[in-house]
Amino acid sequence: MTDAESFLAEYDPREYPPVAVTVDVVALTIRDGKLCVLLIERGEQPFAGHRALPGGFVRDETLDEAARRELAEETDVRLVEDRVHLEQLGTYGNPGRDPRMRVVSVAYLAFAPHLPEATAGSDAARAYWVPVEEAKDLAFDHDQILADGLERARDKLEYTPLATAFVGTEFTVSELRAVYAAVWGEELHAGNFHRKVLSVPGFVESTGGTVARGGERGGPKAKLYRAGDARLLHPALLRPTREDRVR
């Protein structure tokens, strides 16, 4: 028997305090022009009856798999691989964040367009989309996780083409501007935004197609675009309030 095998044979994990690992998901989409987050109403203790982010304990699976599974089990929302952005947001492990035991949570941030209505399942009593400004007083430390997720999303829209994850495969610049306005919570000048978007190499590319503005026939046509191949935006599209600070 090797030294490593001998060590593992004698190793007793009970000598250390137990620690569990969970995942929590900040899932964002835009509904009726508003940035919305997916919440559940907890059906079990602790925090029964409180609203929370969807999530749960990690099983014999990767963390990404756990995040997707918990979304599907608790809310019946399944993230389609080619139309979703999923990334790790951060790790939260303050003592006392969960009254059951020491629990470390790996939080995820998810974006996708046209996500369906949520249906509760597993240990969730309800599941629904809520405008982010109405998502308050959440269970555990989910207020902090949501705040961190929103700030990450707002930052990433400045420096990456993440906004294209909120729209369809083909979109107009006006639809893209609506994403920025919803996520940043600020109205944007249409002409300035259009100019900035088209000045960023690789951000968007023309499909050659057009669509009637507002769905009305006979009116002026808007050009259709698709996501380009850029991974970073240079120059960045800074939030108006940040532009003022940079000047």
C-alpha positions in Angstrom: 0.0 0.0 0.0 1.4 3.4 -0.9 1.7 6.3 1.5 -1.2 8.0 -0.1 -3.4 4.9 0.1 -2.4 4.4 3.8 -3.2 8.1 4.5 -6.7 7.8 2.9 -7.4 4.5 4.7 -6.8 6.2 8.1 -8.3 9.6 7.3 -11.4 10.4 9.3 -13.4 13.3 7.9 -15.5 13.4 11.1 -12.6 15.1 12.8 -13.6 18.3 11.0 -16.8 20.3 11.1 -19.3 19.2 8.3 -19.7 21.7 5.5 -22.3 21.4 2.7 -22.2 23.0 -0.8 -25.2 24.5 -2.5 -25.8 26.5 -5.7 -28.0 29.6 -6.1 -28.9 31.1 -9.4 -29.6 34.7 -10.3 -31.6 34.1 -13.5 -32.4 37.3 -15.4 -34.5 38.1 -18.4 -36.5 41.0 -19.8 -40.3 40.8 -19.7 -42.5 43.7 -20.9 -39.5 46.0 -21.0 -38.4 45.3 -17.4 -35.4 43.4 -16.1 -36.8 40.5 -14.1 -35.3 37.9 -11.8 -36.6 34.4 -11.2 -37.7 33.8 -7.6 -39.3 31.0 -5.7 -41.4 30.9 -2.5 -39.9 28.4 -0.2 -42.2 25.5 0.7 -40.0 24.1 3.5 -38.0 25.3 6.5 -35.8 27.2 7.0 -37.5 30.4 5.8 -40.7 28.6 4.7 -43.0 31.1 2.9 -40.1 33.5 2.2 -39.0 34.4 -1.3 -35.5 33.2 -2.4 -33.4 32.6 -5.4 -33.7 29.1 -6.9 -31.0 26.7 -5.7 -30.2 23.7 -3.6 -27.6 21.2 -2.5 -25.0 19.9 -4.9 -25.2 16.1 -5.6 -22.8 13.9 -7.4 -22.5 16.3 -10.3 -20.6 19.4 -11.5 -21.5 22.8 -10.2 -22.8 23.9 -13.6 -25.0 20.7 -13.7 -26.3 21.4 -10.2 -27.3 25.0 -11.2 -29.2 23.8 -14.3 -30.9 21.0 -12.4 -32.0 23.2 -9.6 -33.5 25.7 -12.0 -35.4 22.9 -13.7 -36.6 21.2 -10.6 -37.7 24.2 -8.6 -39.0 26.4 -11.4 -39.4 24.2 -14.5 -37.2 26.6 -16.4 -34.7 24.8 -18.5 -31.8 26.8 -20.0 -31.3 26.0 -23.7 -27.5 25.5 -24.2 -27.1 27.7 -27.3 -29.2 30.6 -26.1 -28.1 31.1 -22.5 -25.3 32.7 -20.8 -24.3 31.0 -17.5 -21.4 31.9 -15.4 -20.2 31.6 -11.8 -20.9 34.8 -9.9 -19.2 34.2 -6.6 -18.9 32.1 -3.5 -20.8 32.9 -0.3 -19.8 31.2 3.0 -20.2 33.4 6.0 -20.9 31.5 9.2 -24.6 31.6 10.0 -25.9 32.3 6.5 -27.8 29.1 6.7 -29.3 28.1 10.2 -29.0 24.4 9.4 -25.3 24.0 9.3 -22.2 25.5 7.7 -23.2 25.9 4.0 -21.1 27.4 1.3 -23.0 28.5 -1.8 -21.6 28.9 -5.3 -23.8 31.5 -7.0 -24.5 31.6 -10.7 -25.6 34.3 -13.0 -27.8 33.3 -16.0 -29.2 35.3 -18.9 -31.5 34.2 -21.7 -34.1 35.8 -23.9 -37.8 34.8 -23.9 -37.7 32.6 -20.8 -41.1 31.0 -20.1 -43.4 31.4 -17.2 -42.1 29.5 -14.1 -43.9 26.6 -12.5 -43.0 25.6 -9.0 -41.7 22.1 -8.3 -39.5 20.2 -5.8 -39.5 22.1 -2.5 -40.7 25.4 -3.9 -44.3 26.5 -3.2 -44.3 29.0 -6.0 -42.0 30.3 -8.8 -42.4 33.5 -10.7 -40.6 36.4 -12.5 -40.3 39.6 -10.5 -39.0 43.0 -11.6 -35.6 43.4 -9.9 -36.7 46.5 -8.0 -39.4 44.5 -6.3 -37.1 41.6 -5.3 -36.4 42.5 -1.6 -36.2 40.8 1.8 -35.1 37.5 0.4 -34.2 34.4 2.4 -30.6 33.6 3.5 -28.2 36.1 2.1 -29.9 36.2 -1.3 -30.4 40.0 -1.2 -26.6 40.3 -1.3 -26.2 37.7 -4.0 -28.9 39.4 -6.2 -27.2 42.8 -5.7 -23.9 41.3 -6.7 -25.5 39.6 -9.7 -27.1 42.9 -10.9 -23.9 44.8 -10.6 -22.0 42.1 -12.5 -24.6 42.2 -15.3 -24.5 46.0 -15.5 -20.7 45.9 -15.7 -20.6 43.2 -18.3 -22.9 45.1 -20.6 -20.3 47.8 -20.7 -17.3 45.7 -21.7 -18.7 42.5 -23.3 -21.4 41.7 -25.9 -23.5 40.1 -23.2 -26.6 42.2 -24.2 -27.0 40.0 -27.2 -27.9 37.1 -24.9 -31.1 39.0 -24.0 -32.4 39.2 -27.6 -33.2 36.7 -30.4 -30.7 35.5 -32.9 -31.6 38.5 -35.1 -32.4 41.9 -33.6 -32.6 45.6 -34.3 -30.4 48.2 -32.6 -33.6 49.5 -31.0 -34.2 46.1 -29.4 -30.6 46.0 -28.2 -31.0 49.6 -26.8 -34.0 48.4 -24.8 -31.8 45.7 -23.2 -29.3 48.3 -22.1 -32.0 50.6 -20.8 -33.7 47.8 -18.8 -30.5 46.4 -17.3 -28.9 49.8 -16.5 -32.2 51.3 -15.5 -31.5 54.4 -17.6 -33.0 55.9 -20.7 -30.5 56.1 -23.6 -30.4 58.5 -26.5 -31.4 56.5 -29.6 -29.0 58.2 -32.0 -26.0 58.2 -29.7 -26.5 54.6 -28.8 -26.9 53.5 -32.5 -23.7 55.3 -33.4 -21.8 53.8 -30.5 -22.9 50.2 -31.2 -21.9 50.4 -34.9 -18.5 51.9 -34.0 -17.5 48.9 -31.9 -15.7 46.3 -34.1 -17.2 42.8 -34.0 -20.1 43.8 -31.7 -22.9 43.3 -34.2 -23.0 42.4 -37.9 -25.7 43.1 -40.4 -27.9 40.2 -41.6 -28.8 42.1 -44.7 -32.5 41.9 -43.7 -34.9 44.5 -42.4 -38.1 44.5 -40.4 -41.0 47.0 -40.2 -40.7 49.2 -37.2 -43.2 48.4 -34.5 -44.5 45.6 -36.8 -46.4 48.1 -39.0 -46.4 47.6 -42.7 -45.5 50.4 -45.0 -43.4 52.3 -42.5 -39.6 52.8 -42.5 -37.7 49.6 -42.1 -35.1 48.8 -39.4 -32.0 46.9 -40.2 -31.5 43.5 -38.6 -28.3 42.5 -36.9 -26.8 39.4 -35.3 -24.1 39.0 -32.6 -20.6 39.5 -34.0 -17.4 37.6 -33.0 -16.1 40.2 -30.5 -15.5 38.9 -26.9 -14.7 42.3 -25.5 -16.1 45.7 -26.6 -13.5 48.3 -27.5 -14.4 51.1 -27.1 -16.6 50.1 -24.2 -20.2 51.3 -23.9 -20.1 53.0 -20.6 -23.2 53.8 -18.6 -24.2 57.4 -18.9 -23.5 58.0 -15.2 -20.1 56.4 -15.5 -19.3 58.4 -18.6 -19.8 61.5 -16.5 -17.4 60.2 -13.9 -14.7 59.3 -16.5 -14.7 62.7 -18.2 
